[in-house]
C-alpha cells in the first residue's frame, strides 16, 4: 500500500473507481530508456511538485553557511508555504533521493546546477532571478514566450497580451519603456526605438538568445511533452502562416488539419491557459468530439475549444457544444474558425449566455491577420461582449427579484 500511496503522492496514479495511471505516468512509460525515464521524472518533480523550491532552499541555506538536514530544509519549505511532510520534513529525503538519481543532488546536499539546467533549461540561480522579478516583468516575459510572431515585436502589444494572460497584473503604459529597459539590462530582451512620424513611438522588442535558452525553449519543450501534437513544428510557425495553409484548398485535408490543430494550441498558449486534454470523445462528451480542453487560472475557467477550417454558420454547432459543455462542466467555449462566424451563430451564443453561466467567444480568420496582436484585441472585444450580455441579464433578474 505504501507504493500506491507514494505513486499517488507523485501524481502517477489516480484513485476514483479504481487505480489508474495518470498522463504523467503514461509519458514516463513511453520513454525509450531508464535514463530518459529518470530525467523525465526528475523534470516532473522540479516543475510540478515543488522540486525547484527544494533546490532553491538548499542553495540558499548552503550560501548562508547553515548545516543541512531534512528537518531544517523542511522548516524553510514550510516558511514559504510548502508542506514538507510534517515537522520532521519526512517528504524531503525521498524527493532529494529521486532528484539525486538524475544528478540534481550529489553528495547528499550538494546541488549540481548543470544537471538542473540540463533538465529544465535554467540553472537554480536563473530560476531564482526570474522568481524575484516583479509581477509585471514576469508577465511580460511569459507573454513573450508564447508569441510565435517573428521579432521584433511592438512593446505595447506585448503588454496587452501580458495583461490578457495575467488579468490580476496591471502594467503601466506610462512606465512600460522603463520596465522593458530593465529587462534589457538583465539580458532577456534587446530594444530598438521606432523612428519617424510624429509622437512617442513604442519600443520594438526582440528576445535574446538567453531568453530562448532559459525561458522560451524549456516552456515549449514542457508543452510539447504534455500535448504531443501531431506536428510539433506548428507551434513555432507564425499564426498567419498556419492560417494560409488552412485556407489553401490545394493542400490535403491532413495538412490543413495539422495547421488548424497548431492554431488552436497556439491560441491556448496565448490565453495563458494550461492544457488539460484534447480530441476527447466518449461518454464524457455525449459522443461529440472536443478539440481542446484547457484551464485558465484566475479567474478559474474550464475552457472548451472547438475549431473549424471554414465558416461557422447557423446555430447547430453552437447548440451541440453547449450540450457538451453541460457534461464537461465547462465555464467557457471558444470557437476558432478560419473563415467567418455568421450572425446566426452569434445570436445563438447570446441566447445560451443569457440562459446559462457559460461564456461563449469566437475567433475568426480576420482576427489572425496581425498574429498575436490582433488575437489579443479580438479576445478583449469578445470578453467585453460577454460581460455586456451577462451584465444585462444580471440587472434584469435583480430588478425582477426587487419588484
C-alpha positions as a LaTeX table, in Angstrom:
\begin{tabular}{lrrr}
\hline
Residue & $x$ (\AA) & $y$ (\AA) & $z$ (\AA) \\
\hline
Unk1 & 0.00 & 0.00 & 0.00 \\
Unk2 & 2.93 & 2.36 & 0.63 \\
Unk3 & 3.88 & 2.03 & $-3.04$ \\
Unk4 & 0.37 & 3.03 & $-4.13$ \\
Unk5 & 0.33 & 5.97 & $-1.72$ \\
Unk6 & 3.73 & 7.16 & $-2.94$ \\
Unk7 & 2.70 & 6.89 & $-6.59$ \\
Unk8 & $-0.41$ & 8.90 & $-5.85$ \\
Unk9 & 1.65 & 11.50 & $-3.96$ \\
Unk10 & 3.92 & 11.92 & $-7.01$ \\
Unk11 & 1.00 & 12.25 & $-9.42$ \\
Unk12 & 1.47 & 8.88 & $-11.15$ \\
Unk13 & $-1.87$ & 7.27 & $-10.34$ \\
Unk14 & $-5.37$ & 8.43 & $-9.56$ \\
Unk15 & $-7.92$ & 6.64 & $-7.42$ \\
Unk16 & $-11.53$ & 7.04 & $-8.45$ \\
Unk17 & $-13.48$ & 3.86 & $-9.06$ \\
Unk18 & $-10.14$ & 2.04 & $-9.27$ \\
Unk19 & $-6.46$ & 2.86 & $-9.58$ \\
Unk20 & $-5.44$ & 4.17 & $-12.99$ \\
Unk21 & $-2.29$ & 5.71 & $-14.46$ \\
Unk22 & $-2.12$ & 9.46 & $-14.97$ \\
Unk23 & $-0.95$ & 11.09 & $-18.17$ \\
Unk24 & 2.42 & 11.75 & $-16.50$ \\
Unk25 & 2.84 & 8.04 & $-15.79$ \\
Unk26 & 1.92 & 7.15 & $-19.38$ \\
Unk27 & 4.55 & 9.61 & $-20.62$ \\
Unk28 & 7.17 & 8.05 & $-18.36$ \\
Unk29 & 6.34 & 4.58 & $-19.69$ \\
Unk30 & 6.73 & 5.90 & $-23.24$ \\
Unk31 & 10.38 & 6.86 & $-22.68$ \\
Unk32 & 12.97 & 4.77 & $-24.52$ \\
Unk33 & 15.48 & 4.12 & $-21.74$ \\
Unk34 & 15.87 & 4.11 & $-17.96$ \\
Unk35 & 17.95 & 7.30 & $-18.19$ \\
Unk36 & 15.24 & 9.11 & $-20.14$ \\
Unk37 & 12.60 & 7.96 & $-17.65$ \\
Unk38 & 14.67 & 9.15 & $-14.67$ \\
Unk39 & 15.25 & 12.53 & $-16.31$ \\
Unk40 & 11.56 & 12.89 & $-17.22$ \\
Unk41 & 10.51 & 12.00 & $-13.67$ \\
Unk42 & 13.02 & 14.48 & $-12.20$ \\
Unk43 & 11.72 & 17.18 & $-14.55$ \\
Unk44 & 8.18 & 16.41 & $-13.34$ \\
Unk45 & 9.33 & 16.74 & $-9.71$ \\
Unk46 & 11.16 & 20.01 & $-10.39$ \\
Unk47 & 8.40 & 21.72 & $-12.36$ \\
Unk48 & 5.19 & 20.23 & $-10.95$ \\
Unk49 & 5.92 & 19.07 & $-7.39$ \\
Unk50 & 7.90 & 21.95 & $-5.82$ \\
Unk51 & 11.24 & 20.32 & $-6.60$ \\
Unk52 & 12.68 & 23.64 & $-7.76$ \\
Unk53 & 11.69 & 25.21 & $-4.47$ \\
Unk54 & 13.54 & 22.40 & $-2.67$ \\
Unk55 & 16.63 & 23.13 & $-4.78$ \\
Unk56 & 16.36 & 26.87 & $-4.10$ \\
Unk57 & 16.00 & 26.34 & $-0.33$ \\
Unk58 & 19.05 & 24.05 & $-0.24$ \\
Unk59 & 21.07 & 26.54 & $-2.32$ \\
Unk60 & 20.03 & 29.41 & $-0.04$ \\
Unk61 & 20.84 & 27.55 & 3.19 \\
Unk62 & 24.21 & 26.47 & 1.83 \\
Unk63 & 25.07 & 30.03 & 0.83 \\
Unk64 & 24.25 & 31.15 & 4.37 \\
Unk65 & 26.55 & 28.51 & 5.84 \\
Unk66 & 23.77 & 26.66 & 7.65 \\
Unk67 & 24.18 & 22.95 & 8.36 \\
Unk68 & 21.65 & 20.97 & 6.38 \\
Unk69 & 19.31 & 18.16 & 7.33 \\
Unk70 & 15.78 & 17.19 & 6.32 \\
Unk71 & 14.22 & 18.92 & 9.32 \\
Unk72 & 15.98 & 22.26 & 8.66 \\
Unk73 & 15.12 & 22.15 & 4.95 \\
Unk74 & 11.54 & 21.29 & 5.90 \\
Unk75 & 11.33 & 24.37 & 8.14 \\
Unk76 & 12.40 & 26.60 & 5.26 \\
Unk77 & 9.88 & 24.99 & 2.91 \\
Unk78 & 7.11 & 25.48 & 5.48 \\
Unk79 & 8.07 & 29.14 & 5.75 \\
Unk80 & 7.31 & 29.64 & 2.04 \\
Unk81 & 4.03 & 27.73 & 2.22 \\
Unk82 & 5.13 & 24.25 & 1.06 \\
Unk83 & 4.25 & 21.22 & 3.22 \\
Unk84 & 7.44 & 19.14 & 3.69 \\
Unk85 & 5.62 & 16.26 & 5.36 \\
Unk86 & 5.18 & 17.46 & 8.91 \\
Unk87 & 7.64 & 18.94 & 11.38 \\
Unk88 & 10.23 & 16.25 & 10.63 \\
Unk89 & 10.22 & 17.01 & 6.90 \\
Unk90 & 9.64 & 13.37 & 6.04 \\
Unk91 & 8.93 & 14.14 & 2.36 \\
Unk92 & 12.26 & 15.93 & 1.88 \\
Unk93 & 14.66 & 12.99 & 1.74 \\
Unk94 & 12.58 & 10.84 & $-0.65$ \\
Unk95 & 12.33 & 13.78 & $-3.07$ \\
Unk96 & 16.04 & 14.51 & $-2.71$ \\
Unk97 & 16.88 & 10.85 & $-3.46$ \\
Unk98 & 14.75 & 10.83 & $-6.62$ \\
Unk99 & 16.45 & 14.02 & $-7.81$ \\
Unk100 & 19.82 & 12.50 & $-6.94$ \\
Unk101 & 19.09 & 9.73 & $-9.45$ \\
Unk102 & 19.06 & 12.43 & $-12.16$ \\
Unk103 & 22.21 & 14.12 & $-10.82$ \\
Unk104 & 20.50 & 17.18 & $-9.34$ \\
Unk105 & 21.91 & 16.38 & $-5.89$ \\
Unk106 & 25.38 & 14.97 & $-5.33$ \\
Unk107 & 26.97 & 14.15 & $-2.01$ \\
Unk108 & 23.64 & 14.39 & $-0.14$ \\
Unk109 & 23.01 & 18.17 & $-0.18$ \\
Unk110 & 25.25 & 19.50 & $-2.98$ \\
Unk111 & 23.28 & 20.93 & $-5.93$ \\
Unk112 & 24.65 & 20.37 & $-9.44$ \\
Unk113 & 23.49 & 23.45 & $-11.37$ \\
Unk114 & 24.47 & 21.90 & $-14.70$ \\
Unk115 & 22.06 & 18.99 & $-14.08$ \\
Unk116 & 19.21 & 21.42 & $-13.29$ \\
Unk117 & 19.95 & 23.36 & $-16.48$ \\
Unk118 & 20.04 & 20.11 & $-18.49$ \\
Unk119 & 16.63 & 19.12 & $-17.18$ \\
Unk120 & 14.71 & 22.40 & $-17.34$ \\
Unk121 & 16.90 & 24.76 & $-19.36$ \\
Unk122 & 17.76 & 27.07 & $-16.45$ \\
Unk123 & 20.14 & 26.98 & $-13.53$ \\
Unk124 & 18.90 & 27.45 & $-9.93$ \\
Unk125 & 20.42 & 30.94 & $-9.97$ \\
Unk126 & 18.49 & 31.88 & $-13.11$ \\
Unk127 & 15.29 & 30.41 & $-11.71$ \\
Unk128 & 15.76 & 32.46 & $-8.54$ \\
Unk129 & 16.40 & 35.57 & $-10.64$ \\
Unk130 & 13.17 & 35.05 & $-12.56$ \\
Unk131 & 11.19 & 34.33 & $-9.40$ \\
Unk132 & 12.46 & 37.54 & $-7.80$ \\
Unk133 & 11.33 & 39.76 & $-10.67$ \\
Unk134 & 8.29 & 42.00 & $-10.11$ \\
Unk135 & 5.00 & 40.56 & $-11.39$ \\
Unk136 & 4.77 & 42.97 & $-14.32$ \\
Unk137 & 8.19 & 41.92 & $-15.61$ \\
Unk138 & 7.36 & 38.24 & $-15.17$ \\
Unk139 & 4.11 & 38.78 & $-17.07$ \\
Unk140 & 5.90 & 40.43 & $-20.00$ \\
Unk141 & 8.44 & 37.59 & $-20.21$ \\
Unk142 & 5.66 & 35.00 & $-20.03$ \\
Unk143 & 3.81 & 36.71 & $-22.86$ \\
Unk144 & 6.95 & 36.86 & $-24.99$ \\
Unk145 & 7.42 & 33.11 & $-24.53$ \\
Unk146 & 4.01 & 32.35 & $-26.04$ \\
Unk147 & 4.30 & 34.51 & $-29.17$ \\
Unk148 & 5.28 & 32.83 & $-32.43$ \\
Unk149 & 5.29 & 36.05 & $-34.47$ \\
Unk150 & 8.70 & 36.89 & $-35.95$ \\
Unk151 & 10.54 & 39.61 & $-33.96$ \\
Unk152 & 10.86 & 42.49 & $-33.41$ \\
Unk153 & 7.58 & 42.85 & $-31.53$ \\
Unk154 & 5.91 & 46.09 & $-30.51$ \\
Unk155 & 6.28 & 46.57 & $-26.75$ \\
Unk156 & 2.74 & 47.88 & $-26.24$ \\
Unk157 & 1.30 & 44.79 & $-27.98$ \\
Unk158 & 3.35 & 42.51 & $-25.71$ \\
Unk159 & 1.96 & 44.48 & $-22.76$ \\
Unk160 & $-1.63$ & 43.97 & $-23.92$ \\
Unk161 & $-1.08$ & 40.23 & $-24.27$ \\
Unk162 & 0.57 & 40.06 & $-20.84$ \\
Unk163 & $-2.46$ & 41.72 & $-19.24$ \\
Unk164 & $-4.81$ & 39.34 & $-21.09$ \\
Unk165 & $-2.86$ & 36.34 & $-19.79$ \\
Unk166 & $-2.48$ & 37.67 & $-16.24$ \\
Unk167 & $-5.53$ & 39.89 & $-15.60$ \\
Unk168 & $-4.59$ & 40.43 & $-11.95$ \\
Unk169 & $-1.45$ & 42.31 & $-13.08$ \\
Unk170 & $-1.68$ & 45.90 & $-14.34$ \\
Unk171 & 1.28 & 47.05 & $-16.43$ \\
Unk172 & 1.51 & 50.83 & $-16.56$ \\
Unk173 & 1.71 & 52.11 & $-20.12$ \\
Unk174 & 3.47 & 55.20 & $-18.78$ \\
Unk175 & 6.22 & 53.08 & $-17.22$ \\
Unk176 & 6.37 & 50.41 & $-19.94$ \\
Unk177 & 9.52 & 51.78 & $-21.57$ \\
Unk178 & 11.37 & 51.83 & $-18.25$ \\
Unk179 & 10.19 & 48.29 & $-17.46$ \\
Unk180 & 11.39 & 46.98 & $-20.81$ \\
Unk181 & 14.73 & 48.73 & $-20.33$ \\
Unk182 & 15.16 & 46.88 & $-17.03$ \\
Unk183 & 14.55 & 43.57 & $-18.83$ \\
Unk184 & 17.14 & 44.61 & $-21.40$ \\
Unk185 & 19.71 & 45.30 & $-18.66$ \\
Unk186 & 19.05 & 41.81 & $-17.28$ \\
Unk187 & 19.78 & 40.30 & $-20.68$ \\
Unk188 & 16.32 & 38.99 & $-21.53$ \\
Unk189 & 15.50 & 41.31 & $-24.46$ \\
Unk190 & 17.05 & 43.88 & $-26.76$ \\
Unk191 & 15.19 & 47.07 & $-27.62$ \\
Unk192 & 15.09 & 49.33 & $-30.63$ \\
Unk193 & 13.25 & 52.62 & $-30.86$ \\
Unk194 & 10.82 & 53.13 & $-33.72$ \\
Unk195 & 11.82 & 56.25 & $-35.61$ \\
Unk196 & 9.92 & 58.53 & $-37.95$ \\
Unk197 & 6.48 & 60.05 & $-37.75$ \\
Unk198 & 5.01 & 62.18 & $-35.00$ \\
Unk199 & 4.52 & 61.47 & $-31.32$ \\
Unk200 & 6.03 & 58.92 & $-28.96$ \\
Unk201 & 6.65 & 55.53 & $-30.55$ \\
Unk202 & 6.67 & 52.19 & $-28.71$ \\
Unk203 & 9.85 & 50.18 & $-28.33$ \\
Unk204 & 10.40 & 47.18 & $-30.56$ \\
Unk205 & 11.30 & 44.11 & $-28.50$ \\
Unk206 & 13.50 & 41.21 & $-29.59$ \\
Unk207 & 14.04 & 38.25 & $-27.23$ \\
Unk208 & 17.71 & 37.39 & $-26.67$ \\
Unk209 & 19.40 & 34.02 & $-27.04$ \\
Unk210 & 19.48 & 33.82 & $-23.24$ \\
Unk211 & 15.69 & 34.28 & $-23.19$ \\
Unk212 & 15.31 & 31.44 & $-25.70$ \\
Unk213 & 17.57 & 29.07 & $-23.76$ \\
Unk214 & 16.30 & 29.80 & $-20.25$ \\
Unk215 & 12.61 & 30.65 & $-20.74$ \\
Unk216 & 11.15 & 30.06 & $-24.19$ \\
Unk217 & 12.56 & 26.66 & $-25.18$ \\
Unk218 & 12.03 & 24.99 & $-21.78$ \\
Unk219 & 8.41 & 26.15 & $-21.72$ \\
Unk220 & 7.92 & 24.96 & $-25.29$ \\
Unk221 & 9.54 & 21.60 & $-24.51$ \\
Unk222 & 7.33 & 21.11 & $-21.45$ \\
Unk223 & 4.23 & 21.96 & $-23.51$ \\
Unk224 & 5.23 & 19.56 & $-26.30$ \\
Unk225 & 5.84 & 16.75 & $-23.81$ \\
Unk226 & 2.41 & 17.36 & $-22.31$ \\
Unk227 & 0.47 & 17.73 & $-25.55$ \\
Unk228 & 2.26 & 15.53 & $-28.12$ \\
Unk229 & 0.88 & 17.37 & $-31.19$ \\
Unk230 & 0.93 & 15.54 & $-34.50$ \\
Unk231 & 3.06 & 18.35 & $-35.96$ \\
Unk232 & 5.31 & 19.83 & $-33.22$ \\
Unk233 & 6.78 & 22.34 & $-35.68$ \\
Unk234 & 3.38 & 24.04 & $-35.99$ \\
Unk235 & 3.82 & 25.55 & $-32.52$ \\
Unk236 & 6.81 & 27.54 & $-33.76$ \\
Unk237 & 5.25 & 28.77 & $-37.01$ \\
Unk238 & 3.62 & 32.21 & $-37.20$ \\
Unk239 & $-0.15$ & 32.00 & $-36.92$ \\
Unk240 & $-0.62$ & 33.78 & $-40.24$ \\
Unk241 & 1.43 & 31.04 & $-41.96$ \\
Unk242 & $-0.71$ & 28.32 & $-40.39$ \\
Unk243 & $-3.94$ & 30.04 & $-41.45$ \\
Unk244 & $-2.68$ & 30.33 & $-45.01$ \\
Unk245 & $-2.28$ & 26.53 & $-45.06$ \\
Unk246 & $-5.77$ & 26.05 & $-43.61$ \\
Unk247 & $-7.27$ & 28.32 & $-46.28$ \\
Unk248 & $-5.33$ & 26.71 & $-49.15$ \\
Unk249 & $-7.78$ & 24.24 & $-50.73$ \\
Unk250 & $-4.93$ & 22.74 & $-52.79$ \\
Unk251 & $-3.43$ & 21.35 & $-49.57$ \\
Unk252 & $-4.54$ & 17.93 & $-48.38$ \\
Unk253 & $-7.11$ & 17.66 & $-45.62$ \\
Unk254 & $-4.38$ & 16.14 & $-43.46$ \\
Unk255 & $-2.07$ & 19.14 & $-43.89$ \\
Unk256 & $-4.91$ & 21.59 & $-43.32$ \\
Unk257 & $-5.97$ & 19.67 & $-40.22$ \\
Unk258 & $-2.44$ & 19.76 & $-38.79$ \\
Unk259 & $-2.26$ & 23.51 & $-39.37$ \\
Unk260 & $-5.65$ & 24.08 & $-37.69$ \\
Unk261 & $-4.51$ & 21.96 & $-34.76$ \\
Unk262 & $-1.45$ & 24.19 & $-34.44$ \\
Unk263 & $-3.64$ & 27.30 & $-34.49$ \\
Unk264 & $-5.79$ & 26.00 & $-31.62$ \\
Unk265 & $-2.81$ & 25.05 & $-29.47$ \\
Unk266 & $-1.13$ & 28.41 & $-30.06$ \\
Unk267 & $-4.32$ & 30.21 & $-29.09$ \\
Unk268 & $-4.41$ & 28.20 & $-25.83$ \\
Unk269 & $-0.84$ & 29.30 & $-25.06$ \\
Unk270 & $-1.62$ & 32.93 & $-25.91$ \\
Unk271 & $-4.53$ & 32.87 & $-23.46$ \\
Unk272 & $-2.15$ & 31.78 & $-20.71$ \\
Unk273 & $-4.19$ & 28.61 & $-20.23$ \\
Unk274 & $-2.99$ & 25.21 & $-19.02$ \\
Unk275 & $-3.62$ & 22.34 & $-21.42$ \\
Unk276 & $-5.82$ & 19.58 & $-19.95$ \\
Unk277 & $-6.71$ & 17.31 & $-22.87$ \\
Unk278 & $-7.82$ & 17.13 & $-26.45$ \\
Unk279 & $-9.51$ & 15.01 & $-29.08$ \\
Unk280 & $-11.95$ & 13.98 & $-26.36$ \\
Unk281 & $-14.73$ & 11.69 & $-27.44$ \\
Unk282 & $-16.94$ & 9.38 & $-25.46$ \\
Unk283 & $-19.42$ & 9.35 & $-22.62$ \\
Unk284 & $-17.89$ & 12.45 & $-21.06$ \\
Unk285 & $-18.65$ & 14.47 & $-24.21$ \\
Unk286 & $-22.02$ & 12.93 & $-25.10$ \\
Unk287 & $-20.35$ & 11.27 & $-28.09$ \\
Unk288 & $-19.18$ & 14.55 & $-29.67$ \\
Unk289 & $-15.51$ & 15.29 & $-30.27$ \\
Unk290 & $-13.92$ & 18.23 & $-28.44$ \\
Unk291 & $-10.71$ & 19.60 & $-29.94$ \\
Unk292 & $-9.07$ & 21.07 & $-26.81$ \\
Unk293 & $-9.89$ & 21.40 & $-23.11$ \\
Unk294 & $-7.78$ & 23.82 & $-21.04$ \\
Unk295 & $-7.78$ & 25.57 & $-17.68$ \\
Unk296 & $-7.45$ & 29.31 & $-17.10$ \\
Unk297 & $-6.24$ & 30.00 & $-13.56$ \\
Unk298 & $-7.59$ & 33.40 & $-12.48$ \\
Unk299 & $-10.49$ & 33.59 & $-12.61$ \\
Unk300 & $-10.69$ & 29.79 & $-12.81$ \\
Unk301 & $-12.32$ & 28.69 & $-16.04$ \\
Unk302 & $-12.54$ & 25.30 & $-17.72$ \\
Unk303 & $-12.30$ & 26.24 & $-21.37$ \\
Unk304 & $-13.63$ & 24.10 & $-24.22$ \\
Unk305 & $-12.15$ & 24.89 & $-27.65$ \\
Unk306 & $-13.74$ & 23.86 & $-30.95$ \\
Unk307 & $-12.22$ & 24.65 & $-34.34$ \\
Unk308 & $-13.47$ & 24.62 & $-37.90$ \\
Unk309 & $-11.40$ & 25.07 & $-41.04$ \\
Unk310 & $-14.15$ & 27.10 & $-42.72$ \\
Unk311 & $-17.05$ & 29.36 & $-41.73$ \\
Unk312 & $-19.34$ & 28.82 & $-38.74$ \\
Unk313 & $-22.91$ & 29.46 & $-39.82$ \\
Unk314 & $-26.19$ & 28.60 & $-38.15$ \\
Unk315 & $-26.81$ & 27.59 & $-34.57$ \\
Unk316 & $-26.47$ & 23.78 & $-34.79$ \\
Unk317 & $-22.76$ & 23.74 & $-33.91$ \\
Unk318 & $-23.30$ & 26.22 & $-31.07$ \\
Unk319 & $-26.15$ & 24.17 & $-29.61$ \\
Unk320 & $-24.11$ & 20.97 & $-29.79$ \\
Unk321 & $-21.09$ & 22.45 & $-27.99$ \\
Unk322 & $-23.30$ & 23.93 & $-25.27$ \\
Unk323 & $-24.70$ & 20.44 & $-24.73$ \\
Unk324 & $-21.18$ & 19.04 & $-24.43$ \\
Unk325 & $-20.28$ & 21.83 & $-22.01$ \\
Unk326 & $-23.08$ & 20.76 & $-19.69$ \\
Unk327 & $-21.47$ & 17.31 & $-19.49$ \\
Unk328 & $-17.88$ & 18.53 & $-19.14$ \\
Unk329 & $-18.96$ & 21.31 & $-16.73$ \\
Unk330 & $-17.10$ & 23.84 & $-18.88$ \\
Unk331 & $-17.35$ & 27.53 & $-17.99$ \\
Unk332 & $-16.21$ & 28.81 & $-21.37$ \\
Unk333 & $-16.47$ & 27.77 & $-25.01$ \\
Unk334 & $-14.12$ & 29.24 & $-27.60$ \\
Unk335 & $-14.91$ & 28.69 & $-31.28$ \\
Unk336 & $-11.97$ & 29.14 & $-33.67$ \\
Unk337 & $-12.89$ & 29.45 & $-37.36$ \\
Unk338 & $-10.52$ & 30.01 & $-40.27$ \\
Unk339 & $-13.38$ & 31.71 & $-42.13$ \\
Unk340 & $-16.21$ & 33.90 & $-40.83$ \\
Unk341 & $-18.66$ & 33.49 & $-37.96$ \\
Unk342 & $-22.20$ & 34.19 & $-39.14$ \\
Unk343 & $-24.85$ & 36.29 & $-37.32$ \\
Unk344 & $-26.99$ & 33.23 & $-36.52$ \\
Unk345 & $-24.10$ & 31.69 & $-34.59$ \\
Unk346 & $-23.61$ & 34.92 & $-32.64$ \\
Unk347 & $-27.33$ & 35.15 & $-31.84$ \\
Unk348 & $-27.39$ & 31.55 & $-30.62$ \\
Unk349 & $-24.37$ & 32.20 & $-28.40$ \\
Unk350 & $-26.06$ & 35.26 & $-26.86$ \\
Unk351 & $-29.21$ & 33.25 & $-26.09$ \\
Unk352 & $-27.20$ & 30.50 & $-24.40$ \\
Unk353 & $-25.20$ & 33.03 & $-22.38$ \\
Unk354 & $-28.46$ & 34.61 & $-21.21$ \\
Unk355 & $-29.82$ & 31.23 & $-20.10$ \\
Unk356 & $-26.68$ & 29.63 & $-18.65$ \\
Unk357 & $-23.50$ & 30.59 & $-16.83$ \\
Unk358 & $-21.41$ & 29.99 & $-19.96$ \\
Unk359 & $-19.08$ & 32.45 & $-21.64$ \\
Unk360 & $-19.07$ & 31.84 & $-25.41$ \\
Unk361 & $-16.41$ & 33.53 & $-27.54$ \\
Unk362 & $-15.40$ & 33.48 & $-31.20$ \\
Unk363 & $-12.18$ & 33.95 & $-33.15$ \\
Unk364 & $-12.45$ & 34.10 & $-36.94$ \\
Unk365 & $-9.95$ & 34.33 & $-39.77$ \\
Unk366 & $-9.77$ & 38.13 & $-39.82$ \\
Unk367 & $-8.72$ & 38.10 & $-36.15$ \\
Unk368 & $-5.41$ & 36.45 & $-37.10$ \\
Unk369 & $-4.18$ & 38.99 & $-39.65$ \\
Unk370 & $-1.57$ & 40.51 & $-37.30$ \\
Unk371 & $-0.81$ & 37.37 & $-35.30$ \\
Unk372 & $-0.83$ & 37.64 & $-31.52$ \\
Unk373 & $-1.58$ & 41.38 & $-31.55$ \\
Unk374 & $-4.88$ & 41.06 & $-33.42$ \\
Unk375 & $-5.86$ & 37.97 & $-31.41$ \\
Unk376 & $-5.34$ & 39.93 & $-28.19$ \\
Unk377 & $-7.55$ & 42.74 & $-29.49$ \\
Unk378 & $-10.23$ & 40.30 & $-30.65$ \\
Unk379 & $-10.27$ & 38.43 & $-27.33$ \\
Unk380 & $-10.64$ & 41.68 & $-25.39$ \\
Unk381 & $-13.65$ & 42.62 & $-27.56$ \\
Unk382 & $-15.13$ & 39.15 & $-27.09$ \\
Unk383 & $-14.81$ & 39.35 & $-23.31$ \\
Unk384 & $-16.36$ & 42.83 & $-23.35$ \\
Unk385 & $-19.33$ & 41.40 & $-25.26$ \\
Unk386 & $-19.67$ & 38.50 & $-22.79$ \\
Unk387 & $-19.70$ & 40.98 & $-19.89$ \\
Unk388 & $-22.32$ & 43.14 & $-21.64$ \\
Unk389 & $-24.64$ & 40.17 & $-22.22$ \\
Unk390 & $-24.21$ & 38.70 & $-18.75$ \\
Unk391 & $-24.48$ & 42.10 & $-17.06$ \\
Unk392 & $-27.77$ & 42.89 & $-18.81$ \\
Unk393 & $-29.19$ & 39.55 & $-17.66$ \\
Unk394 & $-28.00$ & 40.11 & $-14.09$ \\
Unk395 & $-29.60$ & 43.58 & $-13.97$ \\
Unk396 & $-32.89$ & 42.27 & $-15.35$ \\
Unk397 & $-33.03$ & 39.40 & $-12.85$ \\
Unk398 & $-32.08$ & 41.67 & $-9.97$ \\
Unk399 & $-34.83$ & 44.11 & $-10.95$ \\
Unk400 & $-37.36$ & 41.26 & $-11.16$ \\
Unk401 & $-36.41$ & 39.99 & $-7.69$ \\
Unk402 & $-36.58$ & 43.52 & $-6.26$ \\
Unk403 & $-40.07$ & 44.08 & $-7.60$ \\
\hline
\end{tabular}
